[in-house]
């Protein structure tokens, strides 16, 4: 990659991506109990002393048994299976180009493990177009090998997206040392690569899906190139045995030097053959991608295992891309797409940006100027992924529920009431969200559809439809594969904020007749609701499988505002078991670490009975204040202070089920 592309990350300015956490009124000697995402050097450490907030660690000496932060950093949500419904338009294709994204969610060091008290975060929601996410980062002064934050992995897994950790051996100009490359590929007396086994052990313990290998430190020779190839082969073999993946980045060549090819060719094909896929550097051209696809076929590999790099870090949707070289509209796709730094959709916005501002920009990036994937703008210079790539869904089993929580918010809501006025982010709390944002079928004026953060039923956001309804408008919500039984019902919690609007649930048990067409819906009326109201709809007269869920809104021509806070499909309701053993395991003033016994069962082995856990503080007047939520069995809460006259703080922890029903609480106290 060009050195200019690393300016923000490697110069350390990426620290601005993660906000400073609140500090209690305690003295400067307060211990930092905040857990952070993990990062390592392969073996040897830099000379000197690490900077403030940085911990130098060796991967070679790591073990799960001695990892004191593992409970905060290990993902818990299993990788969901996906299916591809009939495409939303005639240009999107399944089985061809896929998408990998390299995303920096925060700095390498001091990146909180479980979210932070700010809504200003890259809360990625367009998972339906992604196959893999790379947790991008690393720097010579902090660490080179990064394990993804658990919330990111949990959110991605709910949507069927794999997450890869990052191995970054930086250019010499940015502090890279060839010794670190040699450390990574060192062999033991038996000729094996011990750090390959360590990387697999980390991925398994942390619950993510493999590694992105980016070797860009120059000065190597053919012997080092041979060692690197042997290392990648062993990493791939060990990874494949555990269901993990390896992506190679087009930088180091087989002769050990760094020379970005911008193609699959004789200089890097051995690494491609040793790995599952390869990220092709941005130097590609139409002819080099064409030849790369041809060579992949000759190697009996899929051309779609090549990610053609598209650098959007500085330009975003204003970036010029020769899209026809990757995903032509009139021929088969040539390769897959590899986005570098799509978090531009957040980073380019002004400092006073809101969650709504971010999602508007992010929708434009992934869906395109039409903001409706059923009406793609194929003439626009920015060819959004929804134009070319078919969306996928993981909604395949009952019970299913969503509160349209995007994983960040300005407040926290429980049953329509504010229980915390503190902004927050935690992607592990994110719902499975509608994959097609936003498909609206209407013969009249198209209303606006958006996640809204001004009010919610639960979590931090709800779905808001607004505008003049001069004709009925059907909003597609979810493509599903949900079986219909005699007791199956759909529940919607909804509200009319303004105007005259009649709402109906729309259910389709068949796919549409062709891509881009509206499915054959059956409509069920919903009761009017000036305040939040939950309507339970038996699927009377339907059988088979629910394949689409939607709502149809009909107005009298004036401006309306209609809000959807929850959608659920279920047969029965089973309450989750209460967590056991809630306790404060470490504390310093108002900074507390909590732990409890998980009731998820075998982690990542099957769909969990418990969706996540929520921690509340019980105030002296008996009201509950939301402290935070997580999928893990440990949680950090910082900056807590005693209430007026309070000597003991009381806490309640509840397990939250798939339907957002909650368990009885586990309780504990903390004496100030």
Secondary structure as GFF3:
##gff-version 3
##sequence-region A 1 672
A	DSSP	three_ten_helix	3	6	.	.	.	ID=ss1
A	DSSP	alpha_helix	7	10	.	.	.	ID=ss2
A	DSSP	three_ten_helix	13	17	.	.	.	ID=ss3
A	DSSP	beta_strand	39	40	.	.	.	ID=ss4
A	DSSP	three_ten_helix	59	61	.	.	.	ID=ss5
A	DSSP	three_ten_helix	64	66	.	.	.	ID=ss6
A	DSSP	alpha_helix	70	73	.	.	.	ID=ss7
A	DSSP	beta_strand	99	103	.	.	.	ID=ss8
A	DSSP	three_ten_helix	127	129	.	.	.	ID=ss9
A	DSSP	beta_strand	132	135	.	.	.	ID=ss10
A	DSSP	beta_strand	145	146	.	.	.	ID=ss11
A	DSSP	alpha_helix	150	158	.	.	.	ID=ss12
A	DSSP	beta_strand	162	169	.	.	.	ID=ss13
A	DSSP	three_ten_helix	172	174	.	.	.	ID=ss14
A	DSSP	alpha_helix	178	184	.	.	.	ID=ss15
A	DSSP	alpha_helix	194	206	.	.	.	ID=ss16
A	DSSP	beta_strand	210	215	.	.	.	ID=ss17
A	DSSP	alpha_helix	222	241	.	.	.	ID=ss18
A	DSSP	beta_strand	245	249	.	.	.	ID=ss19
A	DSSP	alpha_helix	269	274	.	.	.	ID=ss20
A	DSSP	beta_strand	277	280	.	.	.	ID=ss21
A	DSSP	alpha_helix	286	298	.	.	.	ID=ss22
A	DSSP	three_ten_helix	303	305	.	.	.	ID=ss23
A	DSSP	beta_strand	306	311	.	.	.	ID=ss24
A	DSSP	three_ten_helix	316	318	.	.	.	ID=ss25
A	DSSP	alpha_helix	323	327	.	.	.	ID=ss26
A	DSSP	beta_strand	336	340	.	.	.	ID=ss27
A	DSSP	alpha_helix	344	347	.	.	.	ID=ss28
A	DSSP	alpha_helix	355	367	.	.	.	ID=ss29
A	DSSP	three_ten_helix	373	375	.	.	.	ID=ss30
A	DSSP	alpha_helix	385	388	.	.	.	ID=ss31
A	DSSP	beta_strand	400	402	.	.	.	ID=ss32
A	DSSP	beta_strand	408	409	.	.	.	ID=ss33
A	DSSP	beta_strand	412	414	.	.	.	ID=ss34
A	DSSP	beta_strand	417	420	.	.	.	ID=ss35
A	DSSP	beta_strand	424	425	.	.	.	ID=ss36
A	DSSP	three_ten_helix	427	429	.	.	.	ID=ss37
A	DSSP	beta_strand	440	442	.	.	.	ID=ss38
A	DSSP	beta_strand	448	452	.	.	.	ID=ss39
A	DSSP	beta_strand	462	468	.	.	.	ID=ss40
A	DSSP	beta_strand	473	483	.	.	.	ID=ss41
A	DSSP	beta_strand	489	498	.	.	.	ID=ss42
A	DSSP	beta_strand	501	508	.	.	.	ID=ss43
A	DSSP	beta_strand	522	525	.	.	.	ID=ss44
A	DSSP	beta_strand	533	538	.	.	.	ID=ss45
A	DSSP	beta_strand	545	555	.	.	.	ID=ss46
A	DSSP	beta_strand	559	570	.	.	.	ID=ss47
A	DSSP	beta_strand	580	588	.	.	.	ID=ss48
A	DSSP	beta_strand	591	597	.	.	.	ID=ss49
A	DSSP	beta_strand	610	618	.	.	.	ID=ss50
A	DSSP	beta_strand	624	630	.	.	.	ID=ss51
A	DSSP	beta_strand	634	637	.	.	.	ID=ss52
A	DSSP	beta_strand	648	657	.	.	.	ID=ss53
A	DSSP	beta_strand	666	671	.	.	.	ID=ss54
###
